[in-house]
Amino acid sequence: MTAKNLRPAITLLLLMTALCGLVYPLAITGIAGLAFPAQAAGSLVYSGGKPIGSRLVGQDFAEPKFFWGRPSATTPRPYNATGSTGSNFGPLNPALMDRIKDSVRNLEHADPGNREPVPVDLVTSSASGLDPDISLAAALYQVPRIARVRGLPVGDVQRLVSVHARGRTLGFLGEPRVNVLELNLALDGRH
């Protein structure tokens, strides 16, 4: 009786393993590659024919002449996709408040004449620590610094931000945003 029941169970196990572990993933990967080739390849951004980043993962721009993204909570280096995580600091944690104060100080030091309120996404990390986008308010906050450092008219940098701004997803989800990598490439005239 046991051998009679064991054979169909093993056959079903092997069949489902092949179906769910090989056939289905290969079919979905193939369909995604055909229907969405750029996204299936990682949404890579190219400059000079070389991949320089992804539209889906933030990058560390530290120089004042560039737009800065959200702070990254990944270790051992910022925007490390293999270390994706939030800081896990609660809103009352003194370490979070110290990190926010340091970020505000860095922004004020980079642009001492800017008296606008600092947008929250420039001083707090996202849940993944890899967010490639900043809010429209965060991009506009940085315009005076970038215009001054690069010797560009403020209006030109503002227009660049508005050209690269994306609205809410499906018209109602999230906030208007800008991809930092694409904006910085456009700022350098390389994209």
N, C-alpha and C positions, 0 to 999 in steps of 0.2 A: 504494500500500500504506500509506503514512503517513497520508493523509487518511482512509482507511478505519478505521484504528486510533484516530485522533485524535478523531473525532466521538463514539464511545461513551465515551471517557475523559472528555471535557468534559461530556457528558451526565451521567455518573455523578458527576463532581465537583460539578456544580450540584445534582443530586438529593440527594447526601449533605450538602452544605452547607445546603440548605433543611431537610432532615430533622434533622440533628444541631445545626444552628446556630439554627433557628427553632422547628420543630414540637416537638422534644423539650424544650427549655428552657421554652417556653410551657406545655406540658402539665404538666410537673413543678411549675412555679410555680403553675399553676391548682389542681392537686391539693393542694399544700401550703397554699394559701390557703383551700381548703375544709375540709381535714382538720385543720389546725393554724393557725387564723387569727391568734391572738396571737403565736405563735412566728414565723410568716411575716412579721408586721409588725414584728419586732424585739424582741419581749417587752418592750414599753414599759410603764413604770410611770406612772400618772397621779395627780395631786393637784389637786383643784379643777377637773377637766376638762382640765387641761393636761399634756402629757407632760413629765416631769421627769427621766427617765433610763430605763435599760434594766436588766432583771434580769441581763443577760449582760455588762455592762461596768461595772467599778468606778467610783466617784466619789471625789473628793478631799474628805474631811471632816477639817478641821484643828482645829476647836474642841474643847476638852476635854469638852464636854457631849455629844458624839456618839461612837459607836463608830467606830474607825478601821479601814480596810481594810489590805490588804497594801501595802507601798511599791510605787510604780509606777516602772518603768524607762523610761517613754516620755518623749520630748522634743517640743517645748519645754515642754509642761505635763504634769502627771500625768494618767494615764488618757486619753491622747490616742489614740483608736482608729486614726487615720491613721498613727501612729508606733509601732504595736504591735511590741514587741521585748523580749527579755530584756536584761540588762546585759552578757552575754557575759563576765563576770568569772569566772575559774576559782576554785576553792576556796582556792587559795594566793595569790591576787592581793591585794596590800596595799590596793588601792582598795576591794575588797569588804569586807575586814575593817574598814576605816575607816568605810564606810557603815553596816555593822552596828553598830559601836560608837556612831556618831551616833544611830542609831535607838533603841538601848537607852537612851542618855542622855536622849533626848527623852521616852521612855516613863517613865523614872524621874523626870524633872523634872515631868511632868504629874501623876504620882501617887507622891510621895516615900514614902508609907507602905506601898506595895505591895512586899512582900518575896518574892512568888511568882516562880518562874522565868519569864522572858519566853518565850512561845511563839515558835517559829522563824518562823512565817508572819507575825508582826508586824514582823519585821526583815529579811526577804528577799522579793524580788519574785518573781512567778510567771514562767513562760517567756514569756508574752505581755505581761506588765506591765499587764494589764487585769483581773485576777481580781476578780470582784464578791463573792466569798465569803471568809470567814475560818473557821478551825476553831472548833469549840465551845470548845476550851481558850482560844483567843485572845479570843473574846467574853467568856467568864467572867473572864478576866484583867482586862478593862477595866471590869467591873461596879462595883467599889468607887469608881473615879474618877468614873464617870458618876453613880452614886447620890449621891456627895458634892457634886459640882458642881450637880446638879439638885435637891438636897435631897429625894431620894426614899429610901425604905427599900431596902436592898440586896436583900431578898427579892423586892420588886416587880420590880426590874430583872432579877434572875435568872429570875423566872417569864416575863418578856417574852422573854428569850433562849431559854428552853426551849420556849415556844410557837412561836417562829420557827425552831427548829432542824430541820434535815432530816437524815435518816439516810444511810447509805451507799447509793450508786447500786446498784440491783438487789440490795441487801442485803449486798454484799460488796466493792464497788469504792469506793475512796477512803475518806475519813474523814467523820464527822458534821460538818456545816457550817452556817453562817448567812449569809444574804444581807445585806450591810451596809446597802444602801439601804433595803430593806424593814424592817429592824430599826430604823434611825434614823427612818423615817417613823412606825412604830408608837410609837416613843419620844416623838415629837412629837404623837402622837395624830391623825395626818393620814392614816392608811392603814387 
